[in-house]
Amino acid sequence: MQTDSKVVLFEQTPIPKAVAQLAVPTVLSSLVMVIYNLADTFFVGMLNDPVQNAAVTLAAPVLLAFNAINNLFGVGSSSMMSRALGRKDYETVWRSSAFGFYCALICGALFSLACTVFQSPLLTILGADSVTTEATAAYMNWTVSFGAVPAILNVVLAYLVRSEGAALHASIGTMSGCILNIILDPFFILPWGLNMGAGGAGLATFLSNCVACLYFFVLLFVKRGRTYVCINPKKFVLKKDIVTGVCAVGIPASIQNLLNVTGMTILNNFTSAYGADAVAAMGICQKIYMVPMYVSQGISQGIMPLISYNYSSGNVPRMKHTISFSRKAALTIIISVAALFFLFPGTFVEMFMKNETIIEYGSHLLRGFCLGLPFLSIDFLAVGVFQAVGMGRESFLFAILRKIILEIPALFILNAVFGLYGLCYAQFTAEVILAIAAILVLKKLFRRLETEGTGLQAPSEK
C-alpha cells in the first residue's frame, strides 16, 4: 500500500526540502495552537478582570496533563508506526495505530471522570481560592469534564496521521479547531456576546476540539485503503511487541508532561501568594513564552517520522543530516524571538492586559523566561530524536533531570531568595544544564551508529 510519494519523501527528497515539507506544516499548526491558547488569555483579558484571567492560568496544569495521554499514545504509537514503515512491516503499523487510538479514547474518558468527581480538592491543589474557585471551575467544566476526550483524540490523531508523512493533513485538522476557537472566543466571553467570561472560553475550546476530531474521522473515511492509520477495532489487540514498543517511547514522554504539570502547579502556587495580579501576569508570560516554545516543539515533532524511518532503515547519514539542519534552523528562529522578548517585554505583555501593575510584573518575568529559549530548542530536538529512535530510557532520564532534579528545586530556592521575580529563572537554570547533556548524549548516539553501521533497534523489534 505504500505510495511512491512516501518513499521519495523519506528516502530521496533533499533534506532541507523534506524537513520543510514535514516541519513547516507542524510548526504552523503549533503557532496556530499558540494563538488559540493566547486567544483565551487575550479575550478574557479584555474583561480587565484579574480573577477571570487567573482562572484560565490556574486551570492550565490540568489541560497540560492531557499531554501525558497525548504523548503516551500519540508519540509512542507514531514513533512505532514510522519505524515499522522503515522496515516495511505494515501489520505492525496498523496495530500500533489502533492501539494508540483506542487507549487514548479510554484514558481520556477516565481522566474526565476523575477530574469531575474530585473537582473540589483538585481546585485547591491548583491554587484556586475563595475568589478564583468559581471562575476556574466554570472553565474546567467545559475544557475537562466535557472536553477531555475530544481534546486528547484531536492531538493523538494528528500524531498518527503525521507518522506516515501526511504532515499537512495533520496540521489542517489541528488548525481547523484552533481557528474555530479563536472565532468563537469573543462571542462566548465578552459582554456583547454571551458574557460567560472564563466559562465561555472553555465552551469555545470544547466545540473547537469536537470539530477537529470530526475532520480527522472524515479524512480517515475518505482515505480508507490509502492510509496506514487504522482505527478498526479488530486491529486493537494487546500484543506484547506492540504494547512494549509504544510504551517504551510513550511512557517517558508521558512522565515528562506529568512532571511539567507538577512544575506548573508549583509555580502557580508560589505565584498565587503574591496576589491575582501576579498570577495574571505569570499566565500572560507563559502564554507569550509558548510561541517560540511551540516553534521548537513543532520542528522536533515534524522531523520525527523522517528520523524514525531512516534510523530503522539504516540510513544513518540521512538521519544525521536531518538533525543537523533542523538544529541550525531552530536556533536561528528561537534566538531572534528571544531577543525581541528581552528588549521589548512590556510591549508584549500590554497586548493582553492594559494594567500597569500586571505590565510591571510581566516585564520582569518575561525577560527571565526568554533567556532559556535557545537551550530549550536544543533540548526539544534531542528528546525528539530519542523518541524517534526508541530511546525511551534517555527520554525518561531527561524528564527526571528537567523537573525533579533541576527546575522544581530551583523554584523553591529562587522563590525563597529572590521572591516572585526569581521564579522565572528556574527554567533557564534547568535548560542550560540539559542542553549540555543533550549534546553529549547525541554525540554518543552518533558514534555508536557510525560504529555499528545500522540503526539501533529496540528489544521488542529485533
C-alpha positions in Angstrom: 0.0 0.0 0.0 3.0 2.3 0.4 2.9 5.0 -2.2 5.9 6.2 -4.2 5.5 9.7 -2.8 6.0 8.5 0.7 9.2 6.6 -0.3 10.5 9.6 -2.1 9.9 11.9 0.8 11.5 9.6 3.4 14.4 8.3 1.2 15.2 10.6 -1.6 14.0 14.2 -1.1 16.8 16.6 -0.3 17.0 17.2 3.5 16.0 20.9 3.5 13.0 20.2 1.4 12.0 17.1 3.3 12.4 18.9 6.6 10.3 21.9 5.3 7.6 19.5 4.0 7.3 17.8 7.3 8.2 20.5 9.8 6.7 23.7 8.3 3.0 22.4 8.5 3.7 21.2 12.0 5.2 24.5 13.1 2.3 26.4 11.5 -0.2 24.3 13.3 1.8 24.7 16.5 1.7 28.5 16.0 -2.0 28.4 15.4 -2.3 26.4 18.5 -0.3 29.1 20.4 -2.6 31.7 19.0 -5.5 29.6 20.1 -4.0 29.4 23.6 -3.3 33.1 23.6 -6.9 33.8 22.5 -8.4 32.6 25.8 -6.0 34.9 27.7 -6.4 37.8 25.2 -10.2 37.8 25.2 -10.6 37.1 28.9 -8.0 39.9 29.5 -10.3 42.3 27.6 -12.7 42.0 30.6 -10.0 43.7 32.7 -10.9 41.2 35.5 -7.8 39.6 37.0 -10.0 36.9 38.6 -11.2 35.6 35.2 -7.7 35.7 33.8 -6.3 34.0 36.8 -8.9 31.2 36.3 -7.5 30.4 32.9 -4.0 30.3 34.3 -4.9 28.1 37.3 -6.6 25.5 35.1 -3.7 25.3 32.7 -1.9 22.4 34.6 -4.9 20.2 34.1 -5.1 20.9 30.4 -1.3 20.4 30.2 -2.0 17.0 31.8 -3.8 16.0 28.6 -0.4 15.9 27.0 0.6 13.0 29.3 -2.0 10.9 27.4 -1.3 12.6 24.1 2.4 11.7 24.4 1.9 8.2 25.8 -0.3 7.1 22.9 0.4 9.8 20.3 4.2 10.0 20.4 4.6 6.3 21.3 2.3 5.0 18.6 3.6 7.4 15.9 7.2 6.5 16.6 6.4 2.8 16.4 4.5 3.3 13.2 7.3 5.3 11.5 9.9 2.8 12.5 7.7 -0.1 11.3 7.3 1.8 7.9 11.1 1.9 7.6 11.1 -1.9 8.0 8.1 -2.3 5.6 6.3 -4.1 8.5 2.8 -2.8 7.7 0.9 -5.1 10.1 2.7 -3.5 13.0 1.9 -0.1 11.6 -1.9 -0.8 11.6 -1.9 -2.5 15.0 0.2 0.3 16.6 -2.3 2.9 15.2 -5.4 1.1 16.5 -3.7 0.6 19.9 -2.8 4.3 20.3 -6.3 5.5 19.2 -8.4 3.2 21.5 -6.1 3.6 24.5 -6.3 7.4 24.1 -10.1 7.2 24.0 -10.4 5.1 27.1 -7.8 7.1 29.1 -9.4 10.4 28.1 -12.8 9.3 29.4 -11.3 8.0 32.7 -9.4 11.3 33.1 -12.5 13.3 32.5 -14.5 11.3 35.0 -11.8 11.5 37.7 -11.4 15.3 37.4 -15.2 15.7 37.6 -15.7 13.6 40.7 -12.8 15.1 42.5 -13.1 18.7 41.2 -13.2 20.4 44.7 -9.9 19.0 46.0 -8.4 19.4 42.6 -9.2 23.2 42.6 -7.5 23.5 45.9 -4.4 21.7 44.7 -4.3 24.0 41.6 -4.1 27.1 43.9 -7.7 28.4 43.5 -9.0 30.3 46.5 -12.4 31.7 47.5 -12.0 34.5 44.9 -11.0 32.4 41.9 -12.7 29.0 42.5 -16.0 29.7 40.8 -14.4 31.1 37.6 -11.8 28.3 37.5 -14.5 25.6 37.9 -16.6 27.1 35.1 -13.6 27.0 32.7 -12.7 23.4 33.7 -16.3 22.1 33.3 -16.1 22.6 29.5 -12.4 22.0 28.9 -12.0 18.9 31.1 -15.3 17.4 32.2 -16.9 17.6 28.7 -13.8 18.3 26.7 -11.0 15.9 27.7 -11.9 13.2 25.2 -12.1 15.4 22.0 -9.1 17.4 23.1 -7.0 14.2 23.5 -8.2 12.4 20.4 -7.6 15.6 18.3 -3.9 15.6 19.2 -3.4 11.8 19.0 -5.0 11.5 15.6 -2.7 14.3 14.4 0.3 12.3 15.6 -0.9 9.2 13.9 -1.6 10.9 10.6 1.8 12.7 10.7 3.7 9.4 11.3 3.2 8.4 7.6 4.4 11.8 6.3 1.0 13.5 6.0 2.1 16.5 8.0 -0.2 18.9 6.0 -3.4 16.9 6.8 -2.4 16.6 10.4 -1.8 20.4 10.6 -5.1 21.2 8.8 -7.0 19.1 11.3 -5.4 20.8 14.3 -5.7 24.3 12.8 -9.3 23.9 11.9 -10.2 23.5 15.6 -7.9 26.3 16.7 -9.2 28.8 14.2 -12.8 28.0 15.2 -11.9 28.5 18.8 -10.5 32.0 18.0 -13.7 32.9 16.2 -16.0 31.7 19.0 -14.0 33.1 21.9 -15.1 36.7 21.8 -18.8 35.7 21.3 -18.8 33.4 24.3 -16.5 35.5 26.6 -17.3 39.2 26.1 -20.3 41.3 27.4 -21.6 41.9 23.9 -22.0 38.2 23.4 -22.9 35.5 25.9 -20.8 37.2 28.6 -19.6 33.9 30.1 -16.1 35.0 31.0 -13.7 32.1 31.6 -16.5 29.6 31.2 -17.2 30.9 27.7 -13.5 30.4 26.8 -13.9 26.8 28.0 -17.0 26.2 25.9 -15.3 27.6 22.8 -12.4 25.2 23.3 -14.7 22.2 23.7 -16.6 22.9 20.5 -13.4 23.6 18.5 -11.9 20.3 19.6 -15.0 18.4 18.6 -14.7 20.0 15.1 -11.1 19.0 14.8 -11.9 15.4 15.7 -14.6 15.4 13.1 -12.1 16.5 10.4 -9.8 13.5 11.2 -12.6 11.0 11.1 -13.8 12.3 7.8 -10.2 12.3 6.5 -9.7 8.6 7.5 -13.0 7.7 5.9 -12.1 9.4 2.6 -8.6 7.9 2.6 -9.6 4.4 3.6 -7.4 1.9 1.8 -4.8 4.6 1.1 -3.6 5.3 4.6 -1.7 3.4 7.2 -3.7 5.0 10.1 -6.1 2.3 11.3 -8.8 2.8 13.9 -10.6 -0.5 13.1 -11.4 -2.1 16.5 -10.4 -5.5 15.1 -6.8 -4.3 14.9 -6.8 -3.3 18.6 -5.0 -6.1 20.3 -2.7 -6.2 23.4 0.2 -7.9 21.7 3.4 -7.7 23.7 5.6 -6.3 21.0 3.0 -3.5 20.2 2.4 -2.6 23.9 6.1 -2.6 24.8 7.1 -0.8 21.6 4.6 2.0 22.1 5.1 2.3 25.9 8.9 2.3 25.7 8.7 5.7 24.0 5.3 6.9 25.2 5.7 6.4 28.9 8.8 8.6 29.3 7.1 11.2 27.1 4.0 11.0 29.3 6.0 11.2 32.5 7.8 14.3 31.1 4.4 16.0 30.7 3.1 14.9 34.1 6.2 16.5 35.6 5.5 19.6 33.5 2.1 19.7 35.2 3.7 19.3 38.6 6.2 22.1 37.9 3.5 24.5 36.6 1.3 23.7 39.6 4.1 24.5 42.0 4.9 27.7 40.0 1.3 28.8 40.2 1.0 28.1 43.9 4.1 30.1 44.6 2.8 32.9 42.3 -0.6 33.0 43.9 1.0 34.1 47.2 1.7 37.4 45.5 -2.0 38.0 44.5 -4.3 37.8 41.5 -2.3 40.4 39.5 0.9 38.4 39.8 -1.0 35.2 38.8 -2.4 37.0 35.8 1.0 38.4 34.8 2.6 34.9 35.1 -0.2 33.4 33.0 0.3 36.0 30.3 4.1 35.5 30.2 3.6 31.7 30.0 1.3 32.2 27.0 3.8 34.5 25.3 6.6 32.1 26.0 4.5 29.4 24.3 5.1 31.0 20.8 8.8 30.1 20.5 8.4 27.0 22.6 5.8 25.6 20.2 8.0 26.5 17.2 10.8 24.4 18.8 8.4 21.6 19.6 6.9 21.8 16.1 10.3 21.4 14.4 11.1 18.5 16.7 7.8 16.7 16.2 7.7 17.4 12.5 11.0 15.7 11.7 10.4 12.7 13.9 8.9 10.5 11.1 11.9 11.3 8.9 14.3 10.4 11.7 12.4 7.2 12.7 12.2 6.0 9.1 15.8 6.5 8.2 17.0 5.2 11.6 15.0 2.0 11.2 16.0 1.5 7.5 19.7 2.0 8.4 20.3 5.3 6.5 22.4 6.9 9.3 23.9 9.8 7.2 20.5 11.0 6.1 19.3 10.8 9.7 22.3 12.9 11.0 21.9 15.5 8.2 18.2 15.9 9.2 19.1 16.6 12.8 22.0 19.0 12.0 19.9 21.0 9.6 16.9 21.2 12.0 19.1 22.3 14.8 20.5 25.3 12.8 17.1 26.3 11.6 15.5 26.1 15.1 18.3 28.1 16.8 18.2 30.9 14.2 14.4 31.4 14.7 14.4 31.0 18.5 17.3 33.3 19.3 15.7 36.0 17.1 12.4 35.7 19.0 14.1 35.6 22.4 15.9 38.8 21.6 12.7 40.6 20.9 11.1 39.4 24.1 14.1 40.5 26.1 14.3 44.0 24.5 10.6 44.8 24.5 8.8 42.7 27.2 6.3 45.4 28.3 5.1 45.8 24.7 4.2 42.1 24.5 2.5 41.9 28.0 0.5 45.1 27.3 -1.1 43.4 24.2 -3.1 41.2 26.7 -3.9 43.5 29.5 -3.5 47.2 29.9 -2.9 47.1 33.7 0.2 48.9 34.9 0.8 46.5 37.8 0.5 43.5 35.6 2.7 45.0 32.9 5.4 45.7 35.5 5.2 42.2 36.8 5.1 40.7 33.3 8.1 42.7 32.0 10.4 41.3 34.7 9.0 37.8 34.3 9.2 37.6 30.5 12.9 38.6 30.5 13.7 35.8 32.8 11.7 33.2 30.8 13.2 34.2 27.4 16.8 33.5 28.5 16.2 29.8 28.4 14.6 29.6 25.0 17.8 28.8 22.9 18.7 26.0 25.2 15.1 24.7 25.3 15.2 24.3 21.5 18.3 22.1 21.7 16.7 20.0 24.5 13.4 19.6 22.5 15.3 18.4 19.4 17.4 15.9 21.4 14.3 14.5 23.1 12.5 14.3 19.7 15.5 12.2 18.4 15.3 9.9 21.5 11.6 9.4 20.9 12.0 8.9 17.2 14.6 6.1 17.6 13.0 4.4 20.6 15.5 5.6 23.2 12.9 5.6 26.0 15.4 5.4 28.8 17.2 8.6 27.7 13.8 10.4 27.3 12.9 9.3 30.9 16.2 10.5 32.4 15.9 13.9 30.7 12.4 14.3 32.1 13.6 13.5 35.6 16.5 15.8 35.2 14.5 18.7 33.9 11.9 18.8 36.6 12.7 16.8 39.7 16.5 17.3 39.8 16.7 20.8 38.4 13.7 23.0 37.8 11.4 22.2 40.8 14.2 22.6 43.4 15.3 25.8 41.6 11.7 27.1 42.1 11.9 26.6 45.8 15.4 28.1 46.1 14.8 31.1 43.8 11.4 31.9 45.4 13.0 31.9 48.9 15.9 34.0 47.9 14.5 36.4 45.2 10.7 36.2 45.6 8.4 36.4 42.6 11.0 37.6 40.1 13.3 34.6 40.9 10.7 32.1 39.8 11.1 32.9 36.1 14.8 31.9 36.1 14.2 28.3 37.3 13.6 27.0 33.8 16.7 28.8 32.4 18.8 27.1 35.1 17.5 23.7 34.1 17.6 24.1 30.3 21.3 25.2 30.3 22.4 22.0 32.0 20.1 19.9 29.9 21.4 21.4 26.7 24.9 20.4 27.6 23.7 16.8 28.5 21.7 16.7 25.2 24.8 17.4 23.1 26.8 14.8 24.9 24.2 12.1 24.5 23.6 12.8 20.8 27.3 12.7 20.1 27.5 9.3 21.8 24.5 8.1 19.7 26.2 9.2 16.5 29.4 7.5 17.4 27.6 4.3 18.2 25.6 4.4 14.9 28.8 5.0 12.9 30.5 2.0 14.7 27.6 -0.3 14.1 26.7 1.0 10.6 23.0 0.5 11.2 20.2 1.9 13.3 19.8 0.7 16.9 16.6 -1.4 17.3 14.5 -1.6 20.4 14.5 -5.1 22.0 10.8 -5.6 21.0 11.6 -5.1 17.4 14.6 -7.5 17.0 
